[in-house]
Amino acid sequence: MGLTFVTDPVSVSTPATSANLGPGFDALGLALTLHDDLTARVTDGGFTVEVSGQGAGELPIGEDHLVVRAMLHTFDEFGERPPGLAVRCLNRIPQARGLGSSSAAIVGGVQLARGLVRDGFELIDDEAALRIAAKIEGHPDNVAPCLLGGFTVAWTEGTGARAVRLNPAEGVRPTVFIPSERGYTATARAALPADVPHRDAAFNAGRSALLTHALTSDPALLFPATEDRLHQGYRASGMPGTASLVSALRSVGVAAVVSGAGPTVLALTEVPGDFHPGAHWHSEVLGVDGAGAVVKGGMVEHAERGPVAAGRKS
């Protein structure tokens, strides 16, 4: 028996994310209260995409759009594609700034596809959805918090990506500093060496463990917990403005890091009111998004999540 596609539109809200968080390279991520809103419905044929907000006039408006590609990949996992799709994207997450815009599109596409199939959330559960999204993205550090919300620790094993979701402590106060220029993950990764000193790897292992404790239990330790020796220093010459801002914030006691591959800067503790990043930066105080990618419409409505994610309890 084939799939039953839902005839009504399905919508999903996907949060921005910040990965790495300093020492947690390719493993740690945080969902933020800045969202893209996506809607899709099954049509009789063809693929159309309407984009407003961030990326309007730049992103593809057909089958090559990342949301549609993620939807089709997910439908292939179900074993059947619908005849056509009409997708609308209201994008608020800046493109190519280190805030997980591609992960929001991928997770949004996976969630829309699940929502457009009757019993889709049972046929493909959250564990499988995470594996699908991470396979498309190439790594799970952004897709995990986007899908699950909160603070996530992600890893990859033989069956694919896995993650646990943890609840951040009340004292975690994210502020993002977004520059006008863009950055690209591939370029940032190209700056990293093939090998790092053992002492630096050991340093980051300790700081990553401390960061998990600081984010969930003791925000007073966030400043030392966000020190990094694996990636930010190697990328500094390619993003001098970002490196300078991180240094300036940390000089006044703020637990600041590069957000993902940059160039956005993330502060995890309160920024002094008299701190001025400069004219080229837009700052925004955000919260931690606890719900992840929320789907509405069709046959489903996924509400805010508890502390269980990807099959593991926090």
SVG drawing of the C-alpha trace seen along z (x, -y; Angstrom):
<svg xmlns="http://www.w3.org/2000/svg" viewBox="-7 -53 58 55">
<polyline fill="none" stroke="black" stroke-width="0.4" points="0.0,0.0 1.3,-3.5 1.6,-6.5 -1.3,-8.8 -0.4,-12.4 -2.1,-15.1 -4.1,-17.5 -4.0,-20.5 -0.9,-22.8 1.6,-22.0 3.8,-24.6 7.0,-24.5 8.9,-27.0 12.6,-26.3 15.0,-28.0 18.4,-29.6 21.2,-27.7 24.8,-28.3 27.2,-25.4 30.6,-24.7 30.0,-27.2 33.8,-27.6 35.4,-24.3 32.6,-21.9 33.7,-21.7 31.3,-19.8 29.5,-18.5 27.7,-21.1 24.9,-23.4 22.2,-25.8 18.8,-26.7 18.0,-30.4 14.7,-32.3 15.0,-33.5 12.9,-31.5 12.2,-30.8 8.5,-30.0 8.0,-27.5 4.7,-26.2 4.2,-23.4 1.4,-21.6 1.1,-18.8 0.1,-19.8 -0.7,-18.0 2.8,-18.5 5.9,-20.6 7.9,-22.3 7.5,-26.0 9.0,-28.1 8.2,-31.6 10.9,-33.2 10.5,-36.4 12.8,-37.9 16.4,-36.8 17.6,-35.4 14.7,-36.7 15.7,-37.1 18.9,-35.1 17.8,-31.6 16.5,-29.0 12.7,-28.9 12.3,-25.4 13.5,-21.9 17.0,-23.1 15.9,-25.0 17.4,-23.4 14.0,-23.0 12.6,-21.1 15.7,-19.0 15.4,-18.0 11.7,-17.2 12.4,-15.0 15.2,-13.2 12.8,-12.5 10.0,-11.4 12.5,-9.0 13.1,-7.6 9.3,-7.0 9.6,-5.3 7.3,-7.6 7.3,-11.2 4.2,-13.4 3.4,-14.6 4.3,-18.2 5.0,-20.7 4.3,-24.3 6.5,-25.8 6.6,-29.3 9.5,-30.5 9.5,-33.4 13.2,-33.6 14.4,-35.6 17.7,-33.8 20.5,-35.6 22.1,-33.6 25.8,-32.4 26.4,-34.1 27.0,-31.1 23.4,-30.9 22.4,-27.7 20.3,-29.0 21.1,-25.8 20.2,-23.6 17.0,-25.4 16.1,-24.8 17.1,-21.1 15.3,-20.4 12.3,-22.4 12.2,-20.3 12.4,-17.0 9.7,-18.1 7.4,-19.3 7.7,-16.0 6.9,-14.1 3.9,-16.3 2.6,-15.8 2.5,-12.1 -0.3,-10.4 1.4,-8.9 4.7,-10.4 6.0,-11.1 5.6,-7.5 7.0,-6.1 10.1,-8.4 10.7,-9.2 12.9,-11.9 16.0,-9.6 15.5,-8.9 14.7,-12.5 18.0,-13.6 20.0,-11.0 18.3,-12.2 19.0,-15.9 22.6,-15.2 23.3,-13.2 22.1,-16.1 24.0,-18.7 27.2,-16.6 27.4,-17.1 24.9,-17.1 26.0,-20.0 23.4,-22.5 20.6,-20.2 20.4,-18.6 19.4,-21.8 17.3,-23.0 15.2,-19.8 15.2,-19.2 15.6,-22.6 17.6,-23.5 21.3,-22.6 22.4,-19.5 25.4,-17.2 25.6,-15.4 27.8,-12.7 28.0,-10.2 28.2,-6.4 27.8,-3.5 24.0,-4.1 24.4,-7.8 23.9,-10.9 22.7,-10.8 22.1,-13.5 21.0,-14.3 19.0,-17.4 19.7,-19.2 18.0,-22.2 20.2,-25.2 20.2,-27.0 18.3,-30.2 21.4,-32.4 22.3,-31.6 21.7,-34.9 22.5,-34.7 23.3,-37.8 24.4,-37.6 26.5,-40.2 25.8,-39.8 28.1,-41.5 27.0,-42.7 29.5,-40.4 28.9,-36.7 31.0,-33.7 31.0,-30.2 31.5,-27.0 33.6,-25.4 36.0,-28.3 36.3,-28.3 36.9,-24.5 39.7,-24.9 41.6,-27.1 41.8,-24.2 45.0,-22.1 44.9,-18.3 46.5,-17.7 46.5,-19.6 48.8,-19.2 47.8,-16.7 47.8,-19.3 45.2,-21.4 43.0,-18.4 43.2,-17.6 42.5,-21.3 39.3,-21.3 38.1,-18.0 38.2,-19.4 36.6,-22.7 33.8,-20.9 33.0,-18.9 33.1,-22.0 30.9,-23.8 28.2,-21.1 28.1,-21.6 28.2,-25.4 25.4,-25.7 23.1,-23.4 24.0,-24.0 26.5,-26.8 26.5,-29.7 29.1,-31.4 31.7,-29.1 30.8,-30.0 33.8,-32.3 36.5,-29.6 34.3,-26.9 34.1,-28.7 37.9,-28.8 39.0,-27.0 42.2,-25.9 40.9,-23.8 39.4,-26.1 38.8,-29.8 42.5,-30.7 43.1,-29.0 40.2,-30.9 41.0,-34.3 43.1,-35.6 40.2,-34.9 37.7,-36.8 39.7,-39.5 36.7,-41.5 35.1,-38.5 38.3,-37.6 38.7,-41.2 35.1,-41.4 35.4,-38.1 38.6,-39.3 37.0,-42.7 34.0,-41.0 36.2,-38.6 38.4,-41.4 35.4,-42.8 34.4,-39.4 31.8,-38.2 31.8,-34.5 32.0,-35.2 32.7,-32.8 32.5,-32.5 29.0,-31.3 29.5,-28.2 31.9,-28.9 31.3,-32.6 31.3,-35.5 28.6,-36.1 29.8,-36.3 27.8,-34.7 27.8,-36.0 26.4,-33.6 26.6,-35.9 25.2,-39.4 26.9,-42.1 27.6,-45.4 25.3,-48.2 28.1,-50.5 29.8,-48.0 29.7,-49.1 30.7,-46.6 31.0,-49.1 29.0,-50.3 29.4,-47.1 27.7,-44.9 24.0,-44.4 23.4,-43.0 20.3,-41.2 19.5,-39.7 17.8,-36.3 16.6,-33.5 17.2,-29.8 14.5,-28.1 13.2,-25.1 10.9,-23.6 13.0,-23.0 11.2,-22.6 7.5,-22.9 5.1,-21.5 1.5,-22.6 -1.3,-21.8 -2.2,-18.6 -2.7,-15.7 -0.2,-16.8 0.8,-19.5 4.0,-19.0 4.1,-21.0 7.1,-22.0 9.4,-19.1 10.4,-17.7 13.9,-16.6 13.8,-13.5 15.5,-13.7 16.7,-11.3 16.0,-8.3 18.1,-9.3 17.0,-10.9 18.8,-13.9"/>
</svg>
